[in-house]
Amino acid sequence: MQRGCASSALPLRARLVDLLIQSAHKLQVAPTVKYTALSIFAHRFYPRCFSRLEEQGNDVENWLLQPLRESNLQLFALVSLWISTKIHTSPCLSVKIFKSLGDNIIKEQHYTIRDYLEAEVVLMQVVNFEIGMNNSVFVYFEELLLQFKGVAKVGELVNFEAGMDIMDLIYEKETSMLYTNPHSLAASILVASYVITVPKQTWEFPVVPWVKFVTGCEEEDILEIVRDILKHVLDVSC
């Protein structure tokens, strides 16, 4: 799935999410690492950071948060990825690797290793040390796809990469889908991946009733999210 819009033309949050995603790809980290980092940064840090600024205004003391420049947010995006590698990777990637990556992609500011360490502390404080990956859509999608392959041969035709592309797109677009039931979203991503990647002539398996049965989600909810996903996928070429 190709993204047709230049990153510089995207809104701020989408640019930051795109930077995190592209950094994850450059570092070749596991999908779980990428989606944990996205959860930490896009779900928790980014909205709480701006809420905190609205509440405290100029009373925010740390230089990384006041003024809140795009370069500082880029640093926090990389730090989110670094924290995620600590959770999921053994041994985790060195902070020097992230500094080297940051030196190449953050153009407006040069950050030292000490800055990365400080940013880690600040980020953890902003998210109240909530860095787990409970209710992970990626985990649910991965498990659902494995189950699907176990009950239907056509499941082998569902492209796992397409499902991850859809998740990336949902994060970039900041749609309301991010805040729906993670089981419903994972089920909808599977159905959308099925529609996009499985040849139409092989659409024999009742995939929607099956995901409804497995997840316990309402069919209407699943179909509504699938429609939203397909609309965004069709719009991705700008």
RATAPE-V22055 format. One record per residue. RES is the residue in one small letter. PHI is phi in whole degrees, 0 to 359 (none if undefined). NEAR is the number of other C-alpha atoms within 10 Angstrom. Layout:
RES_PHI_NEAR + RES_PHI_NEAR
This chain:
m_none_12 + q_268_8 + r_263_13 + g_276_10 + c_274_11 + a_293_9 + s_301_14 + s_294_9 + a_272_9 + l_278_14 + p_298_11 + l_306_13 + r_300_18 + a_295_19 + r_297_18 + l_292_25 + v_297_23 + d_297_19 + l_299_18 + l_296_26 + i_297_21 + q_295_13 + s_294_20 + a_299_20 + h_292_13 + k_296_10 + l_277_13 + q_56_11 + v_278_17 + a_293_13 + p_306_14 + t_300_18 + v_296_23 + k_299_25 + y_284_26 + t_293_25 + a_298_29 + l_297_23 + s_296_23 + i_297_26 + f_281_27 + a_280_24 + h_279_17 + r_247_17 + f_296_26 + y_302_20 + p_294_14 + r_290_16 + c_298_17 + f_288_14 + s_296_12 + r_294_14 + l_293_16 + e_294_11 + e_284_10 + q_258_11 + g_56_13 + n_287_11 + d_283_10 + v_293_15 + e_270_11 + n_290_12 + w_295_11 + l_285_19 + l_254_19 + q_217_14 + p_282_14 + l_268_14 + r_277_14 + e_298_16 + s_298_19 + n_293_20 + l_293_22 + q_297_21 + l_299_26 + f_296_23 + a_297_27 + l_293_27 + v_294_27 + s_300_28 + l_293_27 + w_297_24 + i_300_22 + s_296_26 + t_294_22 + k_293_15 + i_285_18 + h_250_14 + t_242_15 + s_226_8 + p_287_9 + c_286_13 + l_288_17 + s_290_11 + v_300_17 + k_297_12 + i_294_12 + f_288_20 + k_296_21 + s_298_13 + l_295_15 + g_298_22 + d_300_15 + n_271_10 + i_248_14 + i_264_18 + k_268_10 + e_272_11 + q_209_14 + h_257_13 + y_246_16 + t_271_14 + i_300_13 + r_299_10 + d_296_15 + y_296_21 + l_295_12 + e_292_14 + a_297_24 + e_298_18 + v_296_13 + v_298_18 + l_300_25 + m_299_16 + q_292_12 + v_296_16 + v_269_18 + n_57_12 + f_62_12 + e_270_12 + i_238_20 + g_287_13 + m_236_18 + n_290_10 + n_55_11 + s_284_17 + v_298_22 + f_299_23 + v_298_18 + y_296_19 + f_297_24 + e_299_17 + e_294_12 + l_294_19 + l_294_23 + l_298_13 + q_297_14 + f_298_20 + k_295_14 + g_283_12 + v_250_11 + a_216_14 + k_299_11 + v_295_18 + g_299_19 + e_292_14 + l_272_15 + v_286_23 + n_276_16 + f_299_16 + e_297_12 + a_296_18 + g_297_25 + m_290_19 + d_300_17 + i_296_20 + m_297_21 + d_301_17 + l_297_21 + i_297_18 + y_295_23 + e_293_20 + k_281_18 + e_51_15 + t_277_14 + s_295_11 + m_301_18 + l_299_17 + y_252_10 + t_273_12 + n_304_14 + p_298_19 + h_293_24 + s_296_26 + l_293_25 + a_297_27 + a_298_31 + s_291_28 + i_295_27 + l_297_29 + v_297_22 + a_297_25 + s_297_24 + y_299_22 + v_296_16 + i_284_16 + t_250_15 + v_269_17 + p_306_12 + k_301_10 + q_293_6 + t_256_9 + w_284_12 + e_249_9 + f_284_13 + p_283_9 + v_294_19 + v_293_18 + p_301_12 + w_293_15 + v_293_25 + k_298_19 + f_294_12 + v_289_14 + t_266_14 + g_78_11 + c_274_17 + e_286_14 + e_300_17 + e_298_11 + d_295_16 + i_298_22 + l_294_17 + e_296_11 + i_292_22 + v_300_23 + r_299_13 + d_296_17 + i_299_24 + l_296_17 + k_297_11 + h_292_17 + v_297_19 + l_291_10 + d_274_11 + v_294_15 + s_279_11 + c_62_9
